[in-house]
Amino acid sequence: MTVSTILAEKGRDVVTIQPGASLADAANLLAERRIGAALILGADRRLIGIISERDIVRALAASGVTALDLPVSQIMTRKVETCSESETISSIMERMTNGKFRHVPVVDQGRLAGIVSIGDVVKHRLQEMERESAAMRDYILTA
């Protein structure tokens, strides 16, 4: 199974925020949408960064409440791990686990095509395991 399978189920909508938005704006956006990360796109709609709950917590720990006035561009993670739609789910799960990140933007020919979270990957894997289990039960019952 590939990342495209997950995107087909969950959709391709991606929450973005402008690089000049404040960290407070980013925190509010994440809270309103009940998500863990938002992507930052440049003028050409290409991915330039990601802001996550972890980034916000680290900024607050380092600078206190004044960090909330800083632009997202100063806090965001610039080196963003991405994947393609053809990447396998097990591969993306391994990369997320090893890299200790929970969100991976999906890029197709340099353009944003969606985003996959660890929750999406785990949900898909659990569904896959349930299907396999049901198939095994059916096989045993008919053998």
Residue pairs with C-beta under 8 A, 6 or more apart in sequence:
1 88
1 89
1 124
1 128
2 85
2 86
2 87
2 88
2 89
3 83
3 84
3 85
3 86
3 87
3 88
3 89
3 92
3 106
3 116
4 85
4 86
5 89
5 124
6 89
6 116
6 120
6 121
6 124
7 85
7 106
7 113
7 114
7 116
9 124
10 114
10 120
11 114
12 113
12 114
13 114
14 39
14 105
14 112
14 114
14 115
15 29
15 33
15 35
15 38
15 39
16 38
16 39
16 40
16 41
17 25
17 26
17 29
17 38
17 39
17 40
17 51
17 72
18 40
18 72
19 40
19 42
19 48
19 49
19 71
19 72
19 73
19 76
20 71
20 72
20 73
21 71
21 72
22 68
22 69
22 70
22 71
22 72
23 51
23 56
23 59
23 67
23 68
23 69
23 70
23 71
23 72
23 75
24 68
24 69
25 72
26 38
26 51
26 56
26 72
26 75
27 56
27 68
29 38
30 36
30 37
30 38
30 53
30 56
36 52
36 53
36 102
36 103
36 117
37 50
37 51
37 52
37 53
37 102
37 103
37 115
37 117
38 50
38 51
39 47
39 49
39 50
39 80
39 105
39 112
39 115
40 47
40 48
40 49
40 50
40 51
40 72
40 73
40 76
41 47
41 48
41 112
42 48
45 111
45 112
46 110
46 111
46 112
47 80
47 82
47 105
47 107
47 112
48 76
48 78
49 72
49 73
49 76
49 77
49 78
49 80
50 76
50 77
50 80
50 103
50 105
51 72
51 75
51 76
51 77
52 77
52 101
52 102
52 103
55 75
55 76
55 77
56 67
56 75
58 75
59 67
59 70
59 75
60 67
60 68
63 70
67 75
80 105
81 95
81 99
81 101
81 104
82 104
82 105
82 106
82 107
83 91
83 92
83 95
83 104
83 105
83 106
83 107
83 116
84 106
84 107
84 108
85 106
85 108
85 113
85 114
89 121
89 124
89 125
92 104
92 116
92 121
93 118
93 121
93 122
93 125
95 104
96 102
96 104
96 118
96 121
102 117
102 118
102 119
103 115
103 116
103 117
103 118
104 115
104 116
104 117
105 112
105 114
105 115
106 112
106 113
106 114
106 115
106 116
107 113
